[in-house]
Amino acid sequence: MPQNDQFIAPSSLHMDIRNPRAGAHEFADEDAAVAHLIATADIDEIVRSIQSAGWIDYEPLIVEQTTNVVLEGNRRLAAIRLMTEPALRSKLNYTLPENAGTNSAPAQVRIRYVANRAEARSFIAFKHINGPAKWDAFAKARYAKEWLDDGADLATVSNAVGDNHSTVLRLVNGLTVLNQAVALGFDRDDITARTFNFSHLYTALSRPNVKNFLKIPEDVGNQLPANPVPPEGTENLQRLMGWLFGQQKLGQEHVVKTQNPDLGKLVRVLAEPRAMTVLDSEKSLRLAFEQVEPPSYRFEETLKATAISAERTLGLLSHFDPSTQAVLMDTTEKLAGTVRVLRNEMRTKMAQDDDL
């Protein structure tokens, strides 16, 4: 056992309410952190393991020395607390797994003290960001930003989190802009989108059109400072957050439903004043994008999509049941008529073009 490892009662340790694994979630207290892990981190798995096989001391919990906050090992500590604290189980409405075994939680656990979060980062990054319990993009962004803000260089952080420099910059800069948006009133808990897709924001910020819209200087390759959007761009930042995620209290419905193709369409709309006017008035990305996309392109794409649908329908012809689907014959006749009109009109236009 390493000389700096020691054993301590779990009751002396504290959950990390700043746990990067929690992503966008923030906790008022340790019980809230435990509740989040119950909901998202399969604490039952650890409880069952302890009950059936006993406590397995495979690695120490990493603990900040001055506070006894567990920086690595919060799932294990949460499982122990749930096994040993009936009041906590009652408060969180948690029931211990049945018939898993009779082993008790350990009276002491092995820990390794570190002076601060910075000292723990390399180990945590290796295990979680690159390892079997990977974090989502938001958690990775929080972790990388804290590390950079503490003075680490980009190369060190990039190597530790397993991403190239540009990816880490996109994550960190996305979080910086998000923090400014939150300070201006954006509420992550009030979005109209089903989930908070952080990738929409950090991907958008990599596009010149979006930076121009927010009045952020085009400074490729550098970390953005705090509050990078200048005063003249903050109103546009609030508009952008509404389009990306929505805000229920403000009656803002998000228009980016999927990153592909909706985000790309929004980026192009931002550069076209006519399209922006439509987006603001109609709240429709489809209608706004029609101001950007040439009608000839829409005709081509629609015709191609129609041809593909027709071919797909033809491939399913063997499943047509005349006894129950005879009404579909009327639909087919109308479709045939539409196609004939389309063909004739296209031929007429081509002939007129040849006469010029």
N, C-alpha and C positions, 0 to 999 in steps of 0.2 A: 504494500500500500504506500503511495507517495507520502512523503513526510508531512505535507500540508493538508492531507485529508484527515478528518476527524469525525466523530459520531456525536449526534445531537438529537434531542427530542423534537419530533415534528411540530409539537405545539409551540416551539420557540421560533418557528419560521413563518414568514409572511408570503402570501401570494403577491405576484407582480401585477399591479393594476395598470402598469404601462407596458404590458406584454406585447411585443410587436406581432406575435402570432394572431392577435385579435383583430388585426387589420384596422378597419375604420371605427371599430367599437372602442368606446372609452368607458371606464368603470368608476363608479362612485366609491366603491369599497371592495374588500376582498371577497365578500359573499357574492357580489355581482360578477366578479371574475370567475368564481367557481360555477355559477349558474351558466355563464357563457360556455365554459368548457364542457359542461354536461350536454348542452345543446349542440355543440359543434365538434367535440374532440373525442367522442366515444370513451368517456370515463368508465362506463360499465366494463369495458374490456380490461382495464387495469384492476378494477375492483374484483372482478371474477378471477383474474390471475392470482391476486394476493390471497383470495379466499381458498382457491384450489391448490396452489403450489407454494403458498407462503411468499414473503417478501424476498425478491431476488436482487441482490446487491450487485448489479452489473456495471454501474457507473455512479459516481457521486452527483448529488445535486450541486449546482453552481450557485453560490450564495454571496451577495454583497456584504462585506464584513461589517460595515458601519450600521446597516439597517436590518440585516437578516432577511432581506428580500430575496426570494428564489428567482434567479435570472434564467436558469435552465432546470427544468424538472417540475414545472407547474402542474402538469397532468398528474404526475405521481403524488405531489403534495395534495392536490384536490381530492384524489381517490382516498388518501389516508384520512383527510379531514372528514370526508363523508362517512367513512367506516367508523370513526371514533367520536363523532359529534352528532348525537341524535337531534339536538336543537337545530343544527344546520340542515339536516335532512328534512325536518319538519318545515322549516322556513322555505326551502327550495322545492318542497313537494317531491323529494327524491326517495325512492324505495330501493333498498339493497337487492341485488339479484338473488333469486331463490335457488336453493339446491346447487350452489356453486362450490361449496366447501365450508369448512369451519375454521380455517386459519385466520388469525387476527392480524391487524395492522401492526407494523413494527413499532417497538417502543423507542428505537433510535434509528436514524438513517445516516448514511455516510454523506458528508458534504465536503466541498472544497471551496474555501473562501477566496474571493477576489476583491481587489480594492474598490472596483467600480465597474460600471457597464462596459467601459472601453476594454478593460482587461478580459472580459468574458466574450467579447464579440467574435474573435476568430473561431473559437470552439462552437459557438452557437450557429454562426454562419455555415460552417462546414456541415454540421449535423442537420440543420433544418432547411436552409436555403438550397443547398445542393443535395441533401440527403433524403431519407425515406419519408420525412414528415414535412414536405415542401410547403412554403408559404405562398399565399396569393400575391398578386402584383402590388396591392396596396400595402400589405405587411412588409414586403421587400423594400418598397419605397421609403416607408417610415424608418426602417432599420438603416438603410443606406444613408438617408439624409442625416440622421442623428450622428452617424459615424463621421460623415464629411464635416458636419458642423463642429464636431469635436477636434477637427484639425487633421484628420486622415487624408491622404492623397487619393485621387480618383483611381489610380492603378491598384492600390491596396484593396480598396472597397470592391472594385470590379472583379478582381481575382477571387476575393472571398465569397462573393455572392454568385459567381459563376456566369456572369454576363459581360459582354464587351462594354467599352467605355460609353458608347453612344446610347446603349440601352439603359445603363444606370443613370445617365444624365436625363433621359426622357422620363424615367420614373421619378427621379428627385425633383425635376422641374415641374412635373405634373402635380406633385404633392405641394410644392411651393405655391403654385397658382391656386390650387384647391384651398389651401389655408387662407389665402387672401380672400377668396370667394366666401368662405365661411365667416370671416371677420366682417364682410360686407352684408351678411344676412342669409347666405345660402344655407339651407338646412338639409343635411343628408338623410334625416329621418322623415322628411316631408316630400320626397320625390314621387313623381307619378309613374316612373319606370318601375318594373317589377323588382329589379335589383340595381345596385349602384355599380355600374360597369366603369371602373376607374380607367380602364384602357381607352374608353372613348375620349377622355380628357387628355391623357398624355400622348395619345396618337395624334389628336387634333393639333396640339401645341407644336408638333414637329413640322406642321405645314406653314409655309410663308403667308398664305392668305389669312390664316388664323392669327398669326403674330401681328400682321398688319392691322387686322380688325381690332386687336386688343392694344395696339400702339406699343407693343414690345419690340425693342430693337432686335434686328436680325443679327444675333451674335452666336454663330454656330460653334459648338465645342466648349461652351462655358456653363457653369452652374449659375442659375438665375439668383439674384439677390432676393431678400425678403420683400414682399409686396412689389413684384416686378411690373405689374400693370399700373401705369401712371394714372393720375386723376382723370385725364381726358378719355381713358379707356375703361374705367371701372363700370360704367353703365353697360358697355358692350360685354364686359365679363359676365354681368348678371344675366344679360340676354342669352349669351352662349350657354351658361349653365342651365338655363331654362330649356333651351332647345335640346341639350344633351340628356338631361335628367328630369326636367319638370319640377314644379313646385305647387303642391296642392293648395296651400293657403293663398297663393297669388293667382290661382287659376291658370297656371302655365302648364300646358301639356307638352311632354317631350315629343319631338318630331324625329329624333334618331332612334328608330326601333332596333336596327341592327347596324353593326359597324360596317358591314359590306352589304349593300352599296350606300346606305343612308349617310354615313359619315362623309364619304367622298362627295356625295351630292351637296351636303351642307357646305363643305369647304369651297366648292365651286360657286355656290350661291353667294357666299360672303364677298366675292369679288365683283359682283354684278349688282349695281344699284337698283335696277328694275326688279330683279329677283328678290332683293332684300325687301323692297316695298311690298311685294306680294306675300312674302313670308310673314312680315309683321302684321299685315291686314287680314290675311286668310288663314294664318296659322297652319299652312299646309306646305310641307316640303315638296310634295309632288307638283303642286301648282307653281311653286317658286322655281323649281328646277326646269320647268317648261320654258321659263324665260332665258335659261342658260343654254339648254340643249337645242340645236337646230331642228326644226320640224322634219326636215328630210331624214335626220338620224332617227327620230322617233318612228317615222314611217317604216324605215328599214328594219329597226329592231322589232317593231310590232308585227310586221309581215313575217319575219323569220320565226318569231315565237308562235305565230299562228300556224305556220307550216309544220313546225315541230309537234304542236298539239294535234294537228290533223293526222300526221303520220303515226303518232302514239295511239290515237283513237282507232285508226285502221288496223293496227296490230292487235286490238282487242275485239275486232269484229266477230270473232267466233263466240264471244260471250253475249252477243245481242240475242234477246229472247223476244220474238215477234208476238208471242202470246201475252206478254205483260208490258212490253216496251214499244208497242206500235206507235205511240204518240211521238216517239223520237224520230219517226220518218218525216213528220212535219218540220221538225228542227233541221233535219238534214236537207230537205228541199229548200228551205229558206237559206241555209248556208250555201248550197250550190248556187242559188240565185245571186247571193252576195258576191261569191267568188267570180261568177261570170261578169257581173257589173265591174268589179275591180279589174279583171283582166282586160275588158274592153276599154275602160277608161285609160289604163296604162298604155295599151296599144295606140290609142288615139293621141296621147301626149307624146309618145315616141315618134309617131308619124309627123306630128306638128313640128317636133324638134328637127327631124330630117329635112323638112321643107325650108327651114331657116337658112 
